[in-house]
Amino acid sequence: MTEEEIIDIVEENGFNVTFTGGDPMCRDAALIPLAKELKSRGYNIWCYTGYTFEQLGAIPECMELASFVDVIVDGPYVNSLRDISLRFRGSSNQRLIDVRRSTKGNIVLWDDNI
């Protein structure tokens, strides 16, 4: 599927976008152009990654992709920490990071009431 085909589907359906499956941060070079175009069209982007936000901060390419992402759900899913009461994540070690409001060393958690 091409980038334009993906964008067409998003626009036809009015979807916001979530990058998940495998680890999107390992495919940053392929996703950066798509994320940039979607963001320029006003779409909200979330990304699930097994890396922590602190680990991503040490990888410039990952932070370039993150610059187009609104919320990063960070950390690996850990079955022993499974908690079905959590919103948008499966285990209690995972965080919902508000990328725009977060800076290196000052992580701000996403809050849908803001």
C-alpha positions in Angstrom: 0.0 0.0 0.0 1.4 3.4 -0.9 1.5 6.5 1.3 -1.1 8.2 -0.9 -3.4 5.1 -0.7 -3.2 5.2 3.1 -3.9 9.0 3.1 -6.9 8.5 0.8 -8.4 5.9 3.2 -7.8 8.1 6.2 -9.4 11.1 4.5 -12.4 9.0 3.1 -13.2 7.8 6.6 -12.2 10.7 8.7 -9.9 8.5 10.8 -7.3 9.7 13.2 -4.2 7.5 13.0 -2.4 5.0 15.3 0.9 3.5 14.5 1.2 0.1 16.1 2.2 -3.5 15.3 5.8 -4.6 15.5 7.3 -1.4 16.7 6.7 1.7 14.6 9.8 3.3 16.0 11.9 0.6 14.3 10.3 1.8 11.0 10.8 5.5 11.6 12.4 6.2 8.2 9.4 4.8 6.4 6.8 6.4 8.6 8.3 9.9 8.9 6.9 11.1 5.4 3.5 9.6 6.1 3.3 11.1 9.6 4.5 14.5 8.3 1.8 14.5 5.6 -1.0 13.3 7.9 0.0 15.9 10.5 0.0 18.7 7.9 -3.6 17.7 7.1 -4.6 18.1 10.7 -4.8 14.4 11.8 -4.2 13.3 15.3 -1.5 10.6 15.5 -0.8 8.1 18.3 2.1 5.7 18.4 2.6 2.5 20.5 6.2 1.5 21.1 8.0 -0.9 23.3 10.6 1.7 24.0 10.4 4.2 26.8 10.2 7.9 25.9 13.6 8.3 27.6 15.1 5.6 25.3 13.5 7.3 22.2 15.1 10.6 23.2 18.5 9.1 22.6 17.7 8.2 19.0 17.4 11.2 16.7 15.5 9.4 14.0 12.9 8.2 16.5 12.5 11.7 17.9 12.0 13.0 14.3 9.0 10.6 13.9 7.8 11.5 17.5 7.8 15.2 16.4 4.7 14.4 14.3 3.0 12.3 17.0 0.5 13.6 19.6 0.6 10.7 22.0 3.1 8.0 22.5 2.1 4.9 24.5 5.5 3.8 25.7 7.0 0.7 27.3 6.5 -2.9 26.5 3.4 -4.8 27.4 4.1 -6.9 30.5 1.6 -9.7 31.1 2.3 -9.7 34.9 1.3 -6.0 35.0 -1.8 -6.5 32.9 -4.6 -4.2 34.0 -7.8 -4.0 32.0 -9.0 -0.9 33.8 -6.3 1.2 32.1 -7.3 3.3 29.2 -5.6 2.8 25.9 -2.9 0.5 27.3 -2.6 -3.1 28.6 -0.1 -3.0 31.4 0.6 -0.6 34.3 4.2 0.1 33.2 3.0 1.8 30.0 2.5 5.5 29.9 0.5 7.9 27.7 3.0 10.6 26.9 1.8 14.0 25.6 4.6 14.5 23.1 3.9 18.2 22.5 4.0 19.1 26.2 6.9 16.8 27.0 10.6 17.7 26.9 13.6 15.7 27.6 13.6 15.1 31.4 10.1 16.6 31.8 7.6 14.0 30.7 4.0 15.1 30.7 1.3 12.4 30.7 -1.6 12.8 28.3 -4.9 13.8 29.9 -8.0 13.8 27.7 -9.5 16.4 30.0 -7.1 19.1 28.9 
